[in-house]
């Protein structure tokens, strides 16, 4: 897709993960929750959104092990029943876009800008492909029709002759103009300049 020139950055790390047996781009749900600045605990928010929007485990998200029992190499307090989830980019996009806060608006603008750029790129690619296809069709038709090929060659030869003729004509006019110049000796020129 290239470099997206959007003014809004959604700083949530994306990684390639396996969800439902498929390799997909995914994000850490807790990291998205933190960035969206939800203002309520992650577990309740996540459960409510899954139920409200009909997300399916194994298709839209997967639970991963409790890897936060140790934080920064030290045992953390609590969190023994803390659940972590990886969610697909599509689910992350939908979750971000339904939040009714400033971060949700930022995410919506970001995704809308991304979609516009992708649509423009696809349209340009389609137009380019159509033009190439049309040129290919025209070339094939011309090369497979001897009468048409002969006609085009005659047009080309005639255009080349005309071009040569115009060039020769222009050259002859320049030579004629050059030969028609009257050369006035400097002493005569000086006499006329003094009289004025």
C-alpha positions in Angstrom: 0.0 0.0 0.0 2.9 2.3 0.4 3.4 5.3 2.6 0.0 6.7 3.8 0.2 10.4 4.2 -2.3 10.9 6.9 -2.0 13.5 9.7 -3.3 11.1 12.3 -1.2 8.2 13.6 -2.8 5.3 15.5 0.2 4.1 17.5 -0.8 0.5 18.1 1.7 -2.2 17.1 0.5 -4.6 14.4 1.9 -8.1 14.1 1.3 -11.1 12.0 -0.5 -13.7 14.1 -2.6 -16.9 13.8 -6.3 -16.4 14.5 -8.7 -19.2 13.6 -6.0 -21.1 11.7 -5.3 -18.1 9.4 -2.3 -15.8 9.4 -3.7 -12.3 9.9 -2.5 -8.8 10.9 -3.5 -8.4 14.6 -3.1 -6.0 17.5 -3.2 -6.4 21.3 -6.7 -5.6 22.4 -5.4 -4.2 25.7 -3.0 -1.9 23.9 -5.9 -0.6 21.6 -8.0 -0.1 24.8 -5.2 1.9 26.4 -4.8 4.1 23.2 -8.5 4.7 22.8 -8.5 6.1 26.4 -11.8 4.3 27.2 -12.0 5.3 30.9 -13.3 2.0 32.2 -11.7 -1.4 32.9 -10.6 -3.4 29.9 -12.3 -6.7 30.8 -15.8 -5.2 31.0 -15.3 -3.1 27.9 -14.0 -6.0 25.8 -16.8 -8.4 26.9 -19.5 -5.8 26.1 -18.1 -4.9 22.7 -17.8 -8.6 21.7 -21.4 -9.2 22.7 -22.7 -5.9 21.3 -21.0 -6.2 17.9 -21.2 -10.0 17.5 -17.4 -10.7 17.3 -16.5 -14.4 17.3 -13.5 -16.0 19.1 -11.4 -17.8 16.6 -12.5 -15.6 13.8 -12.2 -12.0 15.1 -10.0 -12.5 18.1 -8.2 -15.1 20.1 -7.3 -15.4 23.8 -3.6 -15.6 24.5 -1.9 -16.8 27.7 -1.7 -14.6 30.8 1.8 -13.2 29.9 1.6 -10.3 32.3 2.0 -12.2 35.6 5.5 -10.8 35.5 6.0 -7.2 34.4 9.5 -6.0 33.6 11.0 -9.1 35.1 9.2 -8.6 38.5 6.2 -10.4 39.8 3.1 -8.2 39.6 0.3 -8.0 42.2 -3.0 -9.3 41.1 -3.8 -10.1 37.5 -3.8 -13.8 38.1 -7.1 -14.1 36.2 -6.2 -11.3 33.7 -7.0 -12.3 30.1 -5.2 -11.0 27.0 -6.5 -11.0 23.5 -5.2 -10.6 20.0 -7.7 -9.1 17.7 -7.8 -8.8 13.9 -7.2 -5.5 12.2 -10.8 -5.4 11.1 -12.1 -5.9 14.7 -9.6 -3.2 15.9 -10.9 -0.8 13.2 -14.5 -1.4 14.2 -13.8 -1.1 17.9 -11.9 2.2 17.4 -14.6 3.6 15.1 -17.5 3.0 17.5 -15.9 4.8 20.4 -17.5 8.1 21.1 -14.5 10.1 22.2 -11.7 12.2 20.6 -9.5 9.1 20.0 -12.5 7.3 18.3 -12.9 10.4 16.0 -9.1 10.3 15.3 -9.3 6.6 14.4 -12.3 7.2 12.1 -10.5 10.0 10.3 -7.4 7.9 10.0 -9.2 4.9 8.5 -11.3 7.1 6.2 -8.1 8.7 4.9 -6.5 5.3 4.4 -9.6 4.0 2.5 -9.6 7.1 0.2 -5.9 6.6 -0.6 -6.5 2.9 -1.3 -9.5 3.7 -3.6 -7.5 6.3 -5.5 -4.6 3.9 -6.0 -7.0 1.1 -7.1 -8.8 3.5 -9.5 -5.5 4.7 -11.0 -4.3 1.1 -11.4 -7.6 0.1 -13.1 -7.4 3.0 -15.5 -3.8 2.2 -16.3 -4.6 -1.5 -16.9 -7.6 -0.5 -19.1 -5.4 1.8 -21.2 -2.7 -0.9 -21.6 -5.4 -3.4 -22.6 -6.9 -1.0 -25.1 -3.4 -0.3 -26.7 -2.8 -4.1 -26.8 -6.1 -4.7 -28.5 -5.5 -1.9 -31.1 -2.0 -3.2 -31.8 -3.3 -6.8 -32.2 -6.1 -5.6 -34.5 -3.7 -3.6 -36.6 -1.1 -6.3 -36.9 -3.6 -9.0 -37.7 -5.3 -6.9 -40.5 -2.9 -6.5 -43.5 -5.1 -3.8 -45.2 -5.1 -1.7 -42.0 -1.4 -2.1 -41.6 -0.8 -1.0 -45.2 -3.1 2.0 -44.7 -1.2 3.1 -41.5 2.2 2.7 -43.3 1.0 4.8 -46.2 -0.2 7.5 -43.7 3.1 7.4 -42.0 5.1 7.7 -45.3 2.9 10.6 -46.4 3.4 12.4 -43.1 7.1 11.9 -43.3 7.2 13.3 -46.9 5.1 16.3 -45.8 7.5 16.9 -42.9 10.5 16.7 -45.2 8.9 19.0 -47.7 8.1 21.6 -45.0 11.6 21.4 -43.7 13.1 21.8 -47.2 10.7 24.6 -47.9 11.6 26.5 -44.7 15.3 26.0 -45.5 14.9 27.3 -49.1 13.0 30.4 -47.7 15.8 31.1 -45.3 18.4 30.8 -48.1 16.4 33.1 -50.4 16.0 35.6 -47.5 19.7 35.5 -46.9 20.6 36.0 -50.6 18.2 39.0 -50.9 19.9 41.0 -48.2 21.5 44.2 -49.5 24.9 44.8 -48.2 25.6 48.5 -47.6 29.2 49.5 -47.4 30.1 51.1 -44.1 31.1 54.5 -45.6 27.7 54.8 -47.2 26.0 53.8 -44.0 28.1 56.5 -42.1 27.0 59.2 -44.6 23.3 58.4 -44.0 23.7 58.4 -40.3 25.4 61.8 -40.3 22.6 63.4 -42.3 19.9 62.5 -39.9 
